[in-house]
Amino acid sequence: MRRVAALLLLIATPTLAADPAPQDQLAGLFIQGCLPFAGTPKALRAWAADNKLPALPDAATKAFLLNAPGQAFDATASDTKLVLASSDDGICSAIAEKATSADVTQALEAGLKQAGAEFRLAIDRDDTGDRGLHYREYLATRNGRSWRILAATVNDPAGGRAMLTGAPE
């Protein structure tokens, strides 16, 4: 777990800080744990095992994956509860218990730039059925690979659960 926290700290923050903000930890987990392995759940799960991320119980896994087959891992770092969810179809998500929409956007875009990915915003809208949710969809590329990235956040200045999801394009 310490190794993952160190990786997250290095990837998500340009300067070392004692406790990176939740959005930085979320973006770091996503860029380290999801993007390289989107489309290859076996490789993602091997990465999770190598980094000693404990698997979540079946009930929690089903909840995070909305009953889709797959595995979910506890990636909690510092005081931020984080989950890495890997569905069998290759879609990967990083989930934080609490972060604000603006902060997640800033951390994700900064992290993608730092990782050398080119990206563009394709969709920026509230959920049509639940105005309490906001979506930003990106198309990103790096080293000949392409992804569709969805940032789903709560429309509340105080923040709420945030999720970054990646799938190969």
N, C-alpha and C positions, 0 to 999 in steps of 0.2 A: 504494500500500500504506500509506503514511503517513496518507493521508486516512481510510482504513478504521480504522486503529489509533486515530486521534483520535476518530472517531465512536464506536468501541467504548468508549473510555475515558470519553467524556462520558455515554453512555447507561447504562453498567454500574456506574459508581462515583459515589457522591454527592460524594466529594472526590477531587481529582486526586492520583494516586499515580504514581510512576515506573514501576512494573511491576504492573499489575492482576493479580490472581490468575486462574488458568486458568478457574475457574468463572464469574468476572465477565466475562471475555472471551467465553466460550461463550454466556452469557446475552445479552450485548450484541450479539453477532453474530446470534443467533437473533431477538431482538426487532427489530433494525435490518434484517436481511437476509431473514428468513423471513416473519415475521408480515404485514408489509404486502403481500407478494407471494404468499402461499399461494393456490394456485388459478390463478395467472397466471405460468407459468414464463417466458414471453417477457419480462415486466416484471422478474422476478427476475434474469434473465440480463443484461438491460440495466443493472440496478443494479450487478451484479457487474462488468460491463465499465466502467461509469462510475467505479467505485471501483478499477479496475485490478487486479482479482483474476485471477491467471493461471489458465487452464483446466488441469486435471490431464490427464495422458496417458490414453488410452483404457483401458488396463489398470487404472489406479487408479480411474478413473470407474466402470468396471464393478464393481470390488470394493466401492466405497462405496455404489453403487446396487443391489447384489446382482443385477447383469445387467439391471436394468430400464433402459429407454431414458431418457436425460437427460444432464445435464452436471454436473460437479463442479469446484469452484474451490479453490485454495489461499488461505486467509484467515489464514495464520499471522501472529501479531502478538506482538511482544516475544519471549519465549522459549517461547511456547505454540503448538504445532502445532494448527491449526484447519482444518477443511474445511467448505465450504458445498456441499451436494448438492441438486440440483434435478431431480426426475424429471419426465418429460413429462406425467404425470397431475396435476401441480400440487402434489404433496407436496414439502415442503422440509425439509432437516435441517441442523443445525449440529453438528459433531462435534469433540470435543477429545480429544487423545491421552491426557490423564490428568487426572482430577478425582475427588473423592470424592462419594458419593451425597448426603450431608448438605449439603455445600457447594454442589452443583449445585441442590438443592432451594431452599436459602436464596437463592442468586443469582437463580434464575428467578423465584421469587415476589416478591422485592424489585424486580426489573426490570419485571415485569408491573405491579406497583403504581405504580412510577415512571412507566411509560408510560400510566397511566390505564386499564388494562384491569381489568375485573372477572373473577374466576375462582373456580372451585370444584374441589376435588379429587374425582374420580369413582372412581378406582381406585388402590390402593396395595398392590402385591403382588410377590412374587418370581415369576420365570418358573417355570411348572409343569414344564418339561423341564430347566431348567438353573438350579439354586438360586444360582448365581453371578451371576445377573442380577436386577436389581430394576427394576420399572416403576411410574411414577406418571403417571396420566392426568388431565389437566385439561380442563375446558370453560371457555373464555374468551370474553369479548365486549369490544368497544371500538368506539365510533362506528358502531353498527349492524352491525358484522361479527362473526361468530362463528367460533371455531376449536376444534379438538380438538388438544390438545398432549400429546405423550408424552415423558416424560423417562426414558431408559433408561440405567442406570448399572451398574457392577460392584459386587457385594456384597463389598467388601474395605476394611478401614479405611485401607489404603494408597492406595486409589483404583484407577482404571483408565480405559479409554476411556469417554467419556460422550457421549450423543447426545440432542439435543432435536429433535423432529420436529413440524411443524405442518401441518395440513390444514384447509381451510375446512369449517365445519360446515353 
